[in-house]
Amino acid sequence: MSEFTYELPFSNEKLLQGILIELKRINKNEILPSLTASKVSIDDLGTSYYVDRSGRWNARGVKVKFYVNPNSIEALSKDEYRSIIFEICSNLIPGEVGYDIKEIAFVPDLNIDIDSHEDIIVELENQINQSTSDILPKILPAEIRDKGREMAELYSFLYSIENSLRMFFEIVATEKYGTDYINKISIPRSLEKTVSSRKESAANKKWLSIRGDSDLFYLDFKDLGTLINNNWTLFEKYFPNQNFILSKLDEMADIRNLIAHNSYVSKVERELVRTYYNSILKQIESKFK
């Protein structure tokens, strides 16, 4: 009977998470963009490799395979990076599992959205790593790049909740007034001017993508809060009270403006957005059940 379990005490996703944490701990942040959106698997190579006496008796040789953005393959293939990741994997997998890591491999994930912000970050990191000049590392130090990744993640939350609220508003208003709801709901004159001004600006800048096919896409967090407040009878059954939703939208609008002006948002504020994101979605999810 074998002394080994041949089974990880955690999921492959947890293994990847541990690898990312270790890379941060040893300040190898330049590797992070290439692995953050990846997937990992462990392929059993069997016990045949023991003929060269390179492993423990009755352990199994494995290959740790990373499915990554195709644009990251070249960067990750550096001997230095491969060696670092190999060592981290070896340290994270408990000895009693009975896996001897024989190799690691990086293969392209063909299902990944190569237009994602992760792809842009990877490209930037590769440019810096491959630059023969010392200018880029000076004007784009690791600290700035790390903060950029944090802001990209936060923007994803804000983008999601803002557009979720737009869609939620449209669904509720359409049920009440029909597809012509925009002409029947209560819209303050100031917001009408905002929509009109932003539409005119968009029309004059034809090289930019349009915001959307609804007037709601020309309104931001605080504007949506005002619109919800002015049509409260439509939304009162979804929220405990007006302050519940309006105060959160106001705070997220301020945080959104900081990101829009390339300012840094602290961890406390980022966690606040996560909390608001979850609490608002829980309130409105009943509409979609």
Secondary structure, DSSP 4 states (H G I P E B T S, - for coil): --S---S-SS-HHHHHHHHHHHHHHTT-GGGHHHHTT-EEEEEEEESGGGGGT-S-TT-EEEEEEEEE-GGGHHHHTSHHHHHHHHHHHHHHS-GGG-EEEEEEEEEE-TTS-TTSHHHHHHHHHHHHHH-SSSHHHHHS-HHHHHHHHHHHHHHHHHHHHHHHHHHHHHHHHHHHH-TTGGGTS---HHHHHHHHHHHHHHHH-TTSPP--SSGGGG--HHHHHHHHHHTHHHHTTTSS-HHHHHHHHHHHHHHHHHHHTT----HHHHHHHHHHHHHHHHHHGGGG-
